Amino acid sequence: MNKKTRKNARIGHGKPGPGRPPGVPNKLTSTVKMMVLGALERMGGEAYLQRMAKKHPQAFMTLLGKIIPTQVVGDMSYRYVARIPPPEENTDEWLTKYAPPPTHPAPPTKQ
């Protein structure tokens, strides 16, 4: 503790508070996002975006770059399309029959 801070200082008296919990969005950001979505809806929604994409393709692509996730998680070299029926009675038999082969060996377990 430095010399300027009293031992029993309270929050708001020179001592910072705990801050926003992790995962809680900024209130201003949430408010602005809702305003933008409301304006988009009033302008015609998806049809408006289509018109703007044709009229201003560079701006539209910039928008896409901002909203599409930038990080892909997973093994992109392995392609798998699942077309399987839902389990009926015995889930273990269903898993044995329809589970895809493992793409990576399982890590060794400590015993």
N, C-alpha and C positions, 0 to 999 in steps of 0.2 A: 504494500500500500504506500503510495507516495505521501509526502508531507502535506500536500494541499487537501487531501481527502480525509474527512473525519471518519473515525471508526464506525460510528452508527449513522452514516449518511443514508438518507432515504431516496427512493427513486424520484426523480424530478428535482433533486437538490444537488446536481452535479454528478449523479451516478446514473449510468444508462440503464434502461429497463431491459427486460428479457427479449424484446423484439417480437417479430411475427413468427409463429411456429412454422417449422418446415412444411412445405406443401400447401400452405394457405396462400391463395393468390392475392396480389395487391388489389385493394378496393378500387383505386382509380383505374387500373388496367381493366378490371371486370366491368366497371361502369362504362368506360369508353368502348369496350368490345360489344356490350349490349346496345349502345347507341348506334354503332356502325351496323350491326346486324338488323336493327330496327329500320335504319335508313335504307339498307339493301332491300328489305322486304317491301317497303313503300315504293321503291323504284322499279319493282317488278321481279325481284329475286333472281332465280336462275336465268330467266329470259334476258334480264338486264345484263347479267354477267356475260352471256353469250354475245350480246350486241357489243359490249365493251371489248371482248376478246377479239372480235373481228375488226373493230375500229382502232383499238390500241393494243396490238399483240405484245409489244415489248412490256408495257405496264402490266398486262395480264400475266405474262410469264414471271415477272418479278413477284407478283402476288402469289403465284403458285409456289415459287421458291421459298417464300416466307411461311407458307402453311403446311407444306408437305414435310414430313419428318426427314431430317438430314442424316440420321444414323439408321442403318439396317442391321438388325441383329439376326444371326442365323447363318447356316451354311448355304450360300447361294449356288454352290456347284451341284447340289443335290436337289433334283426336282421330283416332287411327289404330289400326285393328285389323288385325294382320297375319294373313292366311290364305294362305300361299304354300307350295308344295311345296319340299322340300329340293333343293339343287343336284345335278344328275346328273353331267355330264362337264365342260362348259365353264362355269366360274364367271363369267367376264366376261359371257357372254350372259345368264346367269341374273340377274346384278346389273342389267344393262341392262333386262331385262324386268320384274323385280319390285321394284327399289329404289323407295322412296317419293320423291315430289318433295321437294326441299329446302324447309324451312320458313323459313329465313333465308339471306340471301346470304352466301357465304363471304367472310371478310375478305381484303383484298388482300395479296398476298405481296410481300415485299421481294426485289429481285433485284440 
